[in-house]
Amino acid sequence: SAVISQKPSRDICQRGTSLTIQCQVDSQVTMMFWYRQQPGQSLTLIATANQGSEATYESGFVIDKFPISRPNLTFSTLTVSNMSPEDSSIYLCSAPDGHGYTFGSGTRLTVV
Amino acid sequence: GEDVEQSLFLSVREGDSSVINCTYTDSSSTYLYWYKQEPGAGLQLLTYIFSNMDMKQDQRLTVLLNKKDKHLSLRIADTQTGDSAIYFCADLDTGRRALTFGSGTRLQVQP
């Protein structure tokens, strides 16, 4: 099954700064997904990242706040921009893997 | 939009069976999934079921799907303390090809 390496695993950031999260998949995948898991909550889809096209954002998420790159079929980044304490969450990337979906280990972000 | 709902908490004794329930609203769901999340860890795919099946068994795990009632359950036989975690059901949105997750059920296994 596919393996996704996600980094950083955690970070503490100052408000107003930006953090870029990276995900590397060990196989080529057409689609990658970015989710947010707020404290004690479920996972919410932020956007879908396709190689060669702009990411598709879900309602409530905008490109200026969460720019995404997808330079090739094995890699994607999510940037959390101009952070505020409300952005403190776990961010996870995901990719299809057979009939299932594999997830990265997550990035635990704390904004102070 | 789609909605997936779960009960928030379940407590069982070690050795008992656990049953975690989930309901969903998307009548066009093709695949439904169960994921496990341990503290500080990512999501681990436990099992999935295709919508034309009504049961799937995998070792200690049994998934039951009632498509008419849009009800999904996960039964864990002989529950162990290592099964303590949050369990998420998820529904594949065939349009977006992304998963819609339930709120998660925290399973606590008492020795």
gemmi code that builds the backbone of each chain (N, CA, C; Angstrom):
import gemmi

chains = {
    "A": [
        ("SER", (0.833, -1.192, 0.000), (0.000, 0.000, 0.000), (0.874, 1.251, 0.000)),
        ("ALA", (0.280, 2.366, -0.443), (1.036, 3.605, -0.545), (1.434, 4.121, 0.831)),
        ("VAL", (2.567, 4.809, 0.872), (3.049, 5.436, 2.102), (3.212, 6.920, 1.835)),
        ("ILE", (2.714, 7.730, 2.749), (2.833, 9.180, 2.624), (3.710, 9.691, 3.764)),
        ("SER", (4.752, 10.412, 3.411), (5.613, 11.050, 4.405), (5.202, 12.506, 4.514)),
        ("GLN", (4.850, 12.926, 5.712), (4.377, 14.288, 5.934), (5.282, 14.967, 6.946)),
        ("LYS", (5.634, 16.226, 6.629), (6.437, 16.974, 7.578), (6.147, 18.464, 7.495)),
        ("PRO", (6.311, 19.205, 8.585), (6.771, 18.709, 9.871), (5.674, 17.954, 10.607)),
        ("SER", (6.042, 17.220, 11.626), (5.043, 16.493, 12.394), (4.328, 17.421, 13.362)),
        ("ARG", (4.999, 18.452, 13.785), (4.392, 19.437, 14.656), (5.189, 20.738, 14.588)),
        ("ASP", (4.526, 21.826, 14.911), (5.220, 23.111, 14.959), (4.431, 24.070, 15.833)),
        ("ILE", (5.144, 24.977, 16.440), (4.544, 26.076, 17.202), (4.950, 27.350, 16.480)),
        ("CYS", (3.967, 28.119, 16.058), (4.235, 29.284, 15.222), (3.637, 30.544, 15.828)),
        ("GLN", (4.268, 31.658, 15.508), (3.765, 32.951, 15.943), (2.617, 33.384, 15.041)),
        ("ARG", (1.647, 34.062, 15.621), (0.548, 34.573, 14.795), (1.087, 35.537, 13.759)),
        ("GLY", (0.457, 35.532, 12.586), (0.879, 36.394, 11.498), (1.903, 35.769, 10.566)),
        ("THR", (2.495, 34.665, 10.979), (3.478, 33.995, 10.125), (2.788, 32.917, 9.289)),
        ("SER", (3.570, 32.243, 8.437), (3.057, 31.185, 7.567), (3.852, 29.909, 7.783)),
        ("LEU", (3.210, 28.794, 7.554), (3.851, 27.493, 7.663), (3.510, 26.676, 6.431)),
        ("THR", (4.513, 26.038, 5.848), (4.288, 25.156, 4.703), (4.478, 23.709, 5.131)),
        ("ILE", (3.474, 22.907, 4.829), (3.462, 21.486, 5.159), (3.688, 20.707, 3.869)),
        ("GLN", (4.535, 19.697, 3.952), (4.885, 18.922, 2.768), (4.408, 17.483, 2.900)),
        ("CYS", (3.958, 16.928, 1.768), (3.608, 15.505, 1.719), (4.229, 14.861, 0.489)),
        ("GLN", (4.916, 13.762, 0.734), (5.564, 12.996, -0.322), (4.961, 11.603, -0.344)),
        ("VAL", (4.459, 11.198, -1.521), (3.868, 9.870, -1.676), (4.879, 8.969, -2.380)),
        ("ASP", (4.913, 7.693, -1.995), (5.918, 6.799, -2.578), (5.460, 6.194, -3.906)),
        ("SER", (4.351, 6.681, -4.440), (3.888, 6.263, -5.758), (3.163, 7.446, -6.404)),
        ("GLN", (2.958, 7.356, -7.694), (2.295, 8.462, -8.391), (0.783, 8.392, -8.172)),
        ("VAL", (0.200, 9.518, -7.833), (-1.239, 9.590, -7.611), (-1.785, 10.810, -8.321)),
        ("THR", (-2.955, 10.667, -8.898), (-3.548, 11.786, -9.629), (-4.040, 12.866, -8.681)),
        ("MET", (-4.718, 12.422, -7.629), (-5.327, 13.375, -6.712), (-4.677, 13.262, -5.339)),
        ("MET", (-4.544, 14.396, -4.688), (-4.183, 14.436, -3.278), (-5.163, 15.353, -2.572)),
        ("PHE", (-5.366, 15.085, -1.304), (-6.364, 15.820, -0.543), (-5.722, 16.390, 0.707)),
        ("TRP", (-6.200, 17.542, 1.140), (-5.758, 18.153, 2.391), (-6.961, 18.320, 3.319)),
        ("TYR", (-6.787, 17.849, 4.568), (-7.844, 17.912, 5.571), (-7.353, 18.693, 6.786)),
        ("ARG", (-8.299, 19.245, 7.509), (-8.019, 19.880, 8.796), (-8.815, 19.163, 9.871)),
        ("GLN", (-8.172, 18.922, 10.996), (-8.845, 18.326, 12.145), (-8.653, 19.266, 13.322)),
        ("GLN", (-9.672, 20.036, 13.619), (-9.598, 20.936, 14.763), (-9.675, 20.144, 16.059)),
        ("PRO", (-9.181, 20.708, 17.154), (-9.100, 19.954, 18.415), (-10.418, 19.286, 18.795)),
        ("GLY", (-10.365, 17.990, 18.988), (-11.530, 17.230, 19.397), (-12.591, 17.077, 18.323)),
        ("GLN", (-12.270, 17.423, 17.095), (-13.257, 17.394, 16.022), (-12.929, 16.328, 14.979)),
        ("SER", (-13.796, 16.230, 14.011), (-13.573, 15.310, 12.901), (-12.715, 15.975, 11.831)),
        ("LEU", (-12.535, 15.286, 10.738), (-11.733, 15.809, 9.633), (-12.627, 16.552, 8.654)),
        ("THR", (-12.154, 17.706, 8.223), (-12.862, 18.513, 7.237), (-11.964, 18.700, 6.030)),
        ("LEU", (-12.499, 18.456, 4.854), (-11.722, 18.603, 3.627), (-11.468, 20.077, 3.348)),
        ("ILE", (-10.189, 20.417, 3.147), (-9.823, 21.778, 2.782), (-9.874, 21.934, 1.267)),
        ("ALA", (-9.182, 21.040, 0.565), (-9.069, 21.181, -0.886), (-8.567, 19.888, -1.494)),
        ("THR", (-8.799, 19.785, -2.781), (-8.289, 18.678, -3.590), (-7.218, 19.242, -4.513)),
        ("ALA", (-6.072, 18.575, -4.557), (-4.939, 19.055, -5.353), (-4.674, 18.094, -6.493)),
        ("ASN", (-4.823, 18.582, -7.702), (-4.529, 17.790, -8.885), (-3.274, 18.334, -9.547)),
        ("GLN", (-2.465, 17.440, -10.047), (-1.241, 17.858, -10.716), (-1.589, 18.571, -12.018)),
        ("GLY", (-0.984, 19.741, -12.235), (-1.180, 20.459, -13.478), (-2.375, 21.386, -13.506)),
        ("SER", (-3.089, 21.478, -12.402), (-4.221, 22.404, -12.367), (-4.320, 23.022, -10.986)),
        ("GLU", (-5.125, 24.064, -10.892), (-5.297, 24.705, -9.587), (-6.090, 23.795, -8.652)),
        ("ALA", (-5.807, 23.936, -7.392), (-6.537, 23.150, -6.402), (-7.995, 23.573, -6.340)),
        ("THR", (-8.844, 22.647, -5.959), (-10.275, 22.912, -5.788), (-10.567, 23.015, -4.300)),
        ("TYR", (-11.048, 24.172, -3.863), (-11.244, 24.448, -2.450), (-12.702, 24.216, -2.048)),
        ("GLU", (-12.870, 23.738, -0.830), (-14.208, 23.536, -0.267), (-14.726, 24.855, 0.289)),
        ("SER", (-16.028, 24.863, 0.492), (-16.662, 26.052, 1.050), (-16.030, 26.406, 2.390)),
        ("GLY", (-15.675, 27.657, 2.545), (-15.075, 28.119, 3.796), (-13.560, 28.156, 3.767)),
        ("PHE", (-12.970, 27.677, 2.705), (-11.507, 27.684, 2.561), (-11.152, 28.423, 1.273)),
        ("VAL", (-10.137, 29.297, 1.347), (-9.766, 30.100, 0.187), (-8.277, 29.971, -0.091)),
        ("ILE", (-7.946, 30.195, -1.354), (-6.568, 30.001, -1.816), (-5.602, 30.958, -1.142)),
        ("ASP", (-6.029, 32.179, -0.842), (-5.121, 33.139, -0.229), (-4.689, 32.684, 1.162)),
        ("LYS", (-5.569, 31.998, 1.857), (-5.281, 31.541, 3.203), (-4.545, 30.190, 3.195)),
        ("PHE", (-4.907, 29.330, 2.249), (-4.349, 27.976, 2.185), (-3.820, 27.669, 0.784)),
        ("PRO", (-2.793, 28.377, 0.323), (-2.264, 28.057, -1.009), (-1.684, 26.648, -1.044)),
        ("ILE", (-1.905, 25.977, -2.164), (-1.489, 24.584, -2.353), (-0.659, 24.497, -3.615)),
        ("SER", (0.393, 23.713, -3.534), (1.164, 23.411, -4.736), (1.096, 21.926, -5.022)),
        ("ARG", (1.178, 21.571, -6.295), (1.173, 20.155, -6.696), (2.080, 20.063, -7.924)),
        ("PRO", (3.391, 20.134, -7.708), (4.317, 20.229, -8.844), (4.465, 18.929, -9.637)),
        ("ASN", (4.176, 17.784, -9.009), (4.276, 16.504, -9.719), (3.320, 15.509, -9.076)),
        ("LEU", (3.347, 14.270, -9.559), (2.361, 13.275, -9.132), (2.679, 12.620, -7.796)),
        ("THR", (3.774, 13.010, -7.157), (4.129, 12.389, -5.874), (4.250, 13.387, -4.731)),
        ("PHE", (4.001, 14.662, -4.966), (4.327, 15.671, -3.966), (3.281, 16.775, -3.948)),
        ("SER", (3.022, 17.291, -2.734), (2.131, 18.435, -2.593), (2.510, 19.196, -1.329)),
        ("THR", (2.237, 20.496, -1.355), (2.416, 21.305, -0.155), (1.147, 22.093, 0.120)),
        ("LEU", (0.914, 22.327, 1.405), (-0.164, 23.204, 1.870), (0.485, 24.268, 2.741)),
        ("THR", (0.202, 25.523, 2.449), (0.689, 26.608, 3.288), (-0.473, 27.186, 4.083)),
        ("VAL", (-0.262, 27.358, 5.373), (-1.237, 28.048, 6.212), (-0.694, 29.466, 6.395)),
        ("SER", (-1.385, 30.447, 5.837), (-0.852, 31.809, 5.760), (-1.430, 32.710, 6.839)),
        ("ASN", (-0.640, 33.695, 7.223), (-1.098, 34.721, 8.158), (-1.859, 34.076, 9.320)),
        ("MET", (-1.174, 33.209, 10.024), (-1.831, 32.347, 11.006), (-2.369, 33.111, 12.209)),
        ("SER", (-3.464, 32.606, 12.716), (-4.056, 33.077, 13.969), (-4.268, 31.853, 14.867)),
        ("PRO", (-4.518, 32.064, 16.145), (-4.724, 30.910, 17.036), (-5.831, 29.971, 16.566)),
        ("GLU", (-6.818, 30.499, 15.815), (-7.906, 29.660, 15.312), (-7.427, 28.629, 14.282)),
        ("ASP", (-6.229, 28.822, 13.768), (-5.661, 27.858, 12.814), (-4.991, 26.682, 13.509)),
        ("SER", (-4.932, 26.707, 14.819), (-4.341, 25.594, 15.561), (-5.175, 24.342, 15.332)),
        ("SER", (-4.573, 23.358, 14.694), (-5.277, 22.143, 14.269), (-4.245, 21.099, 13.880)),
        ("ILE", (-4.740, 19.922, 13.543), (-3.920, 18.935, 12.865), (-4.285, 19.006, 11.384)),
        ("TYR", (-3.272, 19.071, 10.546), (-3.472, 19.096, 9.102), (-2.957, 17.778, 8.529)),
        ("LEU", (-3.774, 17.152, 7.700), (-3.422, 15.838, 7.145), (-3.578, 15.852, 5.631)),
        ("CYS", (-2.661, 15.192, 4.965), (-2.799, 14.978, 3.536), (-3.217, 13.524, 3.311)),
        ("SER", (-3.786, 13.283, 2.143), (-4.309, 11.959, 1.839), (-4.230, 11.718, 0.343)),
        ("ALA", (-4.161, 10.449, -0.029), (-4.140, 10.076, -1.434), (-4.867, 8.750, -1.601)),
        ("PRO", (-5.490, 8.534, -2.752), (-6.145, 7.248, -3.012), (-5.115, 6.125, -3.042)),
        ("ASP", (-5.547, 4.978, -2.563), (-4.665, 3.805, -2.500), (-5.534, 2.580, -2.697)),
        ("GLY", (-5.629, 2.126, -3.932), (-6.549, 1.031, -4.223), (-7.970, 1.488, -3.982)),
        ("HIS", (-8.717, 0.719, -3.191), (-10.091, 1.110, -2.868), (-10.161, 2.020, -1.652)),
        ("GLY", (-9.012, 2.216, -0.989), (-9.003, 3.052, 0.206), (-8.240, 4.338, -0.004)),
        ("TYR", (-8.054, 5.041, 1.082), (-7.297, 6.284, 1.068), (-6.267, 6.216, 2.189)),
        ("THR", (-5.026, 6.551, 1.839), (-3.944, 6.572, 2.817), (-3.741, 7.992, 3.288)),
        ("PHE", (-3.380, 8.127, 4.574), (-3.164, 9.443, 5.157), (-1.721, 9.589, 5.617)),
        ("GLY", (-1.238, 10.820, 5.538), (0.006, 11.153, 6.201), (-0.200, 11.124, 7.711)),
        ("SER", (0.893, 11.214, 8.449), (0.820, 11.114, 9.905), (0.325, 12.400, 10.556)),
        ("GLY", (0.159, 13.450, 9.751), (-0.415, 14.682, 10.282), (0.629, 15.680, 10.755)),
        ("THR", (0.247, 16.944, 10.713), (1.062, 18.041, 11.243), (0.236, 18.730, 12.318)),
        ("ARG", (0.723, 18.676, 13.548), (0.031, 19.326, 14.660), (0.550, 20.746, 14.778)),
        ("LEU", (-0.294, 21.708, 14.434), (0.083, 23.122, 14.423), (-0.527, 23.838, 15.610)),
        ("THR", (0.329, 24.537, 16.338), (-0.130, 25.402, 17.434), (0.300, 26.821, 17.109)),
        ("VAL", (-0.650, 27.734, 17.107), (-0.364, 29.138, 16.816), (-0.502, 29.936, 18.114)),
        ("VAL", (0.570, 30.643, 18.452), (0.570, 31.381, 19.723), (0.657, 32.892, 19.471)),
    ],
    "B": [
        ("GLY", (-25.588, 19.280, 1.888), (-24.464, 18.411, 1.594), (-24.573, 17.097, 2.332)),
        ("GLU", (-23.581, 16.256, 2.134), (-23.592, 14.969, 2.799), (-23.373, 15.135, 4.284)),
        ("ASP", (-23.885, 14.165, 5.035), (-23.719, 14.173, 6.471), (-23.450, 12.748, 6.922)),
        ("VAL", (-22.504, 12.606, 7.836), (-22.180, 11.312, 8.414), (-22.179, 11.504, 9.926)),
        ("GLU", (-22.939, 10.677, 10.647), (-23.086, 10.866, 12.088), (-22.721, 9.595, 12.843)),
        ("GLN", (-22.115, 9.807, 13.999), (-21.733, 8.711, 14.889), (-22.020, 9.124, 16.322)),
        ("SER", (-22.183, 8.122, 17.179), (-22.226, 8.404, 18.604), (-20.807, 8.747, 19.054)),
        ("LEU", (-20.695, 9.541, 20.107), (-19.394, 10.106, 20.461), (-18.535, 9.201, 21.325)),
        ("PHE", (-19.159, 8.317, 22.089), (-18.377, 7.595, 23.093), (-18.944, 6.203, 23.309)),
        ("LEU", (-18.027, 5.243, 23.510), (-18.426, 3.872, 23.828), (-17.407, 3.308, 24.795)),
        ("SER", (-17.897, 2.700, 25.863), (-17.014, 2.078, 26.837), (-17.378, 0.606, 26.955)),
        ("VAL", (-16.374, -0.261, 26.868), (-16.600, -1.699, 26.979), (-15.529, -2.295, 27.867)),
        ("ARG", (-15.774, -3.508, 28.315), (-14.771, -4.242, 29.094), (-13.938, -5.106, 28.140)),
        ("GLU", (-12.702, -5.263, 28.516), (-11.791, -6.101, 27.741), (-12.403, -7.491, 27.558)),
        ("GLY", (-12.342, -7.992, 26.314), (-12.902, -9.302, 26.022), (-14.310, -9.263, 25.460)),
        ("ASP", (-15.029, -8.165, 25.742), (-16.375, -8.013, 25.192), (-16.301, -7.604, 23.725)),
        ("SER", (-17.451, -7.627, 23.071), (-17.542, -7.094, 21.711), (-17.929, -5.622, 21.767)),
        ("SER", (-17.397, -4.874, 20.810), (-17.756, -3.450, 20.675), (-18.519, -3.285, 19.377)),
        ("VAL", (-19.546, -2.475, 19.404), (-20.281, -2.155, 18.182), (-20.357, -0.642, 18.053)),
        ("ILE", (-19.783, -0.138, 17.001), (-19.793, 1.305, 16.731), (-20.702, 1.550, 15.535)),
        ("ASN", (-21.615, 2.480, 15.696), (-22.632, 2.731, 14.679), (-22.421, 4.048, 13.950)),
        ("CYS", (-22.934, 4.103, 12.733), (-22.757, 5.272, 11.883), (-23.967, 5.360, 10.945)),
        ("THR", (-24.437, 6.565, 10.723), (-25.468, 6.779, 9.703), (-24.977, 7.817, 8.704)),
        ("TYR", (-25.427, 7.703, 7.477), (-24.985, 8.622, 6.436), (-26.190, 9.008, 5.591)),
        ("THR", (-26.042, 10.065, 4.832), (-27.192, 10.572, 4.079), (-27.051, 10.393, 2.570)),
        ("ASP", (-25.821, 10.167, 2.079), (-25.602, 10.126, 0.638), (-26.092, 8.802, 0.059)),
        ("SER", (-27.181, 8.852, -0.701), (-27.750, 7.619, -1.250), (-26.922, 7.055, -2.398)),
        ("SER", (-25.967, 7.850, -2.910), (-25.155, 7.352, -4.024), (-23.780, 6.874, -3.573)),
        ("SER", (-23.606, 6.672, -2.266), (-22.317, 6.202, -1.749), (-21.925, 4.886, -2.398)),
        ("THR", (-20.656, 4.782, -2.773), (-20.168, 3.534, -3.348), (-19.327, 2.750, -2.356)),
        ("TYR", (-18.494, 3.468, -1.614), (-17.658, 2.824, -0.607), (-17.847, 3.525, 0.738)),
        ("LEU", (-17.805, 2.733, 1.789), (-17.839, 3.269, 3.152), (-16.674, 2.680, 3.915)),
        ("TYR", (-16.081, 3.483, 4.790), (-14.811, 3.127, 5.410), (-14.890, 3.257, 6.924)),
        ("TRP", (-14.002, 2.494, 7.559), (-13.743, 2.680, 8.983), (-12.253, 2.940, 9.174)),
        ("TYR", (-11.959, 4.052, 9.851), (-10.587, 4.434, 10.172), (-10.417, 4.466, 11.691)),
        ("LYS", (-9.179, 4.211, 12.116), (-8.824, 4.250, 13.535), (-7.772, 5.328, 13.740)),
        ("GLN", (-7.957, 6.135, 14.781), (-6.973, 7.158, 15.107), (-6.592, 7.018, 16.577)),
        ("GLU", (-5.331, 6.681, 16.795), (-4.817, 6.602, 18.157), (-4.250, 7.957, 18.554)),
        ("PRO", (-4.147, 8.218, 19.853), (-3.675, 9.537, 20.300), (-2.351, 9.927, 19.660)),
        ("GLY", (-2.319, 11.117, 19.085), (-1.097, 11.628, 18.484), (-0.697, 10.966, 17.180)),
        ("ALA", (-1.560, 10.149, 16.630), (-1.217, 9.422, 15.405), (-2.134, 9.826, 14.259)),
        ("GLY", (-1.746, 9.413, 13.061), (-2.569, 9.661, 11.889), (-3.718, 8.678, 11.814)),
        ("LEU", (-4.333, 8.601, 10.662), (-5.477, 7.710, 10.470), (-5.037, 6.402, 9.837)),
        ("GLN", (-5.522, 5.319, 10.407), (-5.227, 3.987, 9.898), (-6.498, 3.395, 9.311)),
        ("LEU", (-6.445, 2.999, 8.042), (-7.597, 2.355, 7.432), (-7.771, 0.965, 8.027)),
        ("LEU", (-8.947, 0.719, 8.615), (-9.228, -0.593, 9.184), (-9.866, -1.511, 8.159)),
        ("THR", (-10.899, -1.020, 7.522), (-11.627, -1.820, 6.562), (-12.559, -0.928, 5.776)),
        ("TYR", (-13.093, -1.476, 4.694), (-14.073, -0.738, 3.920), (-15.074, -1.746, 3.368)),
        ("ILE", (-16.206, -1.232, 2.917), (-17.228, -2.088, 2.342), (-17.792, -1.410, 1.115)),
        ("PHE", (-17.998, -2.183, 0.095), (-18.608, -1.683, -1.122), (-20.115, -1.666, -0.933)),
        ("SER", (-20.775, -0.731, -1.557), (-22.193, -0.503, -1.270), (-23.110, -1.633, -1.715)),
        ("ASN", (-22.627, -2.558, -2.535), (-23.502, -3.663, -2.941), (-23.345, -4.873, -2.026)),
        ("MET", (-22.567, -4.708, -0.956), (-22.392, -5.750, 0.043), (-23.198, -5.379, 1.279)),
        ("ASP", (-23.583, -6.386, 2.060), (-24.229, -6.062, 3.324), (-23.399, -6.505, 4.527)),
        ("MET", (-22.348, -7.257, 4.285), (-21.484, -7.656, 5.390), (-20.078, -7.923, 4.860)),
        ("LYS", (-19.114, -7.601, 5.701), (-17.724, -7.934, 5.404), (-17.034, -8.282, 6.705)),
        ("GLN", (-16.319, -9.395, 6.699), (-15.621, -9.808, 7.915), (-14.128, -9.873, 7.647)),
        ("ASP", (-13.357, -9.371, 8.586), (-11.906, -9.368, 8.472), (-11.342, -9.593, 9.854)),
        ("GLN", (-11.008, -10.838, 10.152), (-10.474, -11.242, 11.458), (-11.448, -10.815, 12.561)),
        ("ARG", (-11.053, -9.927, 13.465), (-11.948, -9.564, 14.569), (-12.974, -8.508, 14.176)),
        ("LEU", (-12.881, -8.004, 12.960), (-13.748, -6.909, 12.533), (-14.880, -7.424, 11.648)),
        ("THR", (-16.091, -6.973, 11.923), (-17.237, -7.272, 11.076), (-17.937, -5.959, 10.756)),
        ("VAL", (-18.122, -5.700, 9.479), (-18.839, -4.502, 9.042), (-20.199, -4.929, 8.521)),
        ("LEU", (-21.234, -4.262, 8.995), (-22.589, -4.482, 8.500), (-23.090, -3.214, 7.838)),
        ("LEU", (-23.689, -3.360, 6.679), (-24.225, -2.214, 5.942), (-25.694, -2.453, 5.637)),
        ("ASN", (-26.528, -1.542, 6.084), (-27.948, -1.532, 5.757), (-28.170, -0.329, 4.844)),
        ("LYS", (-28.156, -0.592, 3.556), (-28.204, 0.510, 2.604), (-29.572, 1.199, 2.615)),
        ("LYS", (-30.608, 0.433, 2.896), (-31.959, 1.010, 2.924), (-32.059, 2.063, 4.026)),
        ("ASP", (-31.500, 1.735, 5.197), (-31.552, 2.670, 6.319), (-30.332, 3.582, 6.367)),
        ("LYS", (-29.383, 3.405, 5.438), (-28.129, 4.175, 5.426), (-27.438, 4.062, 6.786)),
        ("HIS", (-27.263, 2.832, 7.219), (-26.670, 2.553, 8.523), (-25.497, 1.600, 8.350)),
        ("LEU", (-24.404, 1.968, 8.978), (-23.165, 1.207, 8.914), (-22.721, 0.911, 10.336)),
        ("SER", (-22.235, -0.298, 10.578), (-21.706, -0.589, 11.908), (-20.393, -1.346, 11.800)),
        ("LEU", (-19.593, -1.182, 12.841), (-18.325, -1.896, 12.970), (-18.362, -2.671, 14.279)),
        ("ARG", (-18.232, -3.979, 14.182), (-18.163, -4.812, 15.379), (-16.735, -5.302, 15.553)),
        ("ILE", (-16.203, -5.090, 16.748), (-14.872, -5.571, 17.104), (-15.067, -6.679, 18.117)),
        ("ALA", (-14.690, -7.891, 17.730), (-14.816, -9.019, 18.648), (-13.624, -9.054, 19.602)),
        ("ASP", (-13.875, -9.577, 20.816), (-12.798, -9.745, 21.795), (-11.961, -8.469, 21.915)),
        ("THR", (-12.623, -7.393, 22.263), (-11.975, -6.077, 22.306), (-10.828, -6.074, 23.311)),
        ("GLN", (-9.704, -5.503, 22.890), (-8.501, -5.434, 23.719), (-8.203, -3.976, 24.084)),
        ("THR", (-7.364, -3.789, 25.094), (-7.024, -2.422, 25.511), (-6.345, -1.664, 24.367)),
        ("GLY", (-5.638, -2.383, 23.508), (-5.014, -1.734, 22.359), (-5.997, -1.240, 21.313)),
        ("ASP", (-7.257, -1.605, 21.468), (-8.295, -1.104, 20.558), (-8.803, 0.264, 20.983)),
        ("SER", (-8.391, 0.727, 22.146), (-8.822, 2.058, 22.600), (-8.308, 3.111, 21.630)),
        ("ALA", (-9.221, 3.876, 21.061), (-8.873, 4.858, 20.026), (-10.156, 5.579, 19.629)),
        ("ILE", (-10.015, 6.476, 18.670), (-11.195, 7.096, 18.050), (-11.419, 6.416, 16.709)),
        ("TYR", (-12.659, 6.019, 16.452), (-13.010, 5.337, 15.224), (-13.904, 6.255, 14.383)),
        ("PHE", (-13.473, 6.464, 13.147), (-14.217, 7.322, 12.227), (-14.824, 6.482, 11.116)),
        ("CYS", (-16.105, 6.677, 10.856), (-16.645, 6.162, 9.609), (-16.551, 7.263, 8.575)),
        ("ALA", (-16.454, 6.872, 7.325), (-16.306, 7.842, 6.248), (-17.006, 7.308, 5.011)),
        ("ASP", (-17.516, 8.254, 4.268), (-18.319, 7.972, 3.082), (-17.586, 8.578, 1.888)),
        ("LEU", (-17.460, 7.815, 0.818), (-16.790, 8.340, -0.366), (-17.761, 9.188, -1.175)),
        ("ASP", (-17.436, 10.454, -1.306), (-18.191, 11.368, -2.159), (-17.753, 11.131, -3.595)),
        ("THR", (-18.611, 10.484, -4.375), (-18.188, 10.085, -5.712), (-17.954, 11.283, -6.621)),
        ("GLY", (-18.574, 12.424, -6.308), (-18.345, 13.614, -7.110), (-16.953, 14.177, -6.909)),
        ("ARG", (-16.623, 14.437, -5.654), (-15.323, 15.008, -5.329), (-14.233, 13.951, -5.211)),
        ("ARG", (-14.653, 12.703, -5.116), (-13.725, 11.591, -4.880), (-12.939, 11.799, -3.595)),
        ("ALA", (-13.552, 12.446, -2.646), (-12.938, 12.656, -1.332), (-13.844, 12.039, -0.274)),
        ("LEU", (-13.320, 11.913, 0.927), (-14.061, 11.287, 2.015), (-14.774, 12.326, 2.868)),
        ("THR", (-15.989, 12.004, 3.275), (-16.719, 12.772, 4.278), (-16.710, 11.952, 5.552)),
        ("PHE", (-16.209, 12.541, 6.626), (-16.020, 11.810, 7.871), (-17.137, 12.084, 8.854)),
        ("GLY", (-17.436, 11.065, 9.665), (-18.273, 11.261, 10.830), (-17.486, 11.949, 11.926)),
        ("SER", (-18.163, 12.206, 13.035), (-17.557, 12.943, 14.134), (-16.566, 12.120, 14.929)),
        ("GLY", (-16.580, 10.798, 14.720), (-15.672, 9.936, 15.458), (-16.300, 9.411, 16.735)),
        ("THR", (-16.045, 8.152, 17.042), (-16.503, 7.519, 18.287), (-15.273, 7.152, 19.103)),
        ("ARG", (-15.213, 7.680, 20.306), (-14.090, 7.343, 21.185), (-14.414, 6.038, 21.899)),
        ("LEU", (-13.622, 5.012, 21.636), (-13.792, 3.706, 22.270), (-12.834, 3.589, 23.439)),
        ("GLN", (-13.390, 3.359, 24.606), (-12.586, 3.158, 25.807), (-12.751, 1.708, 26.248)),
        ("VAL", (-11.642, 1.002, 26.368), (-11.665, -0.396, 26.766), (-11.128, -0.497, 28.181)),
        ("GLN", (-11.981, -0.985, 29.063), (-11.590, -1.096, 30.470), (-11.076, -2.493, 30.753)),
        ("PRO", (-9.943, -2.578, 31.487), (-9.384, -3.902, 31.764), (-10.275, -4.707, 32.693)),
    ],
}
model = gemmi.Model(1)
for chain_id, residues in chains.items():
    chain = gemmi.Chain(chain_id)
    for i, (resn, *xyz) in enumerate(residues, 1):
        res = gemmi.Residue()
        res.name, res.seqid = resn, gemmi.SeqId(i, " ")
        for name, pos in zip(("N", "CA", "C"), xyz):
            atom = gemmi.Atom()
            atom.name, atom.element = name, gemmi.Element(name[0])
            atom.pos, atom.b_iso = gemmi.Position(*pos), 0.0
            res.add_atom(atom)
        chain.add_residue(res)
    model.add_chain(chain)
structure = gemmi.Structure()
structure.add_model(model)
structure.setup_entities()
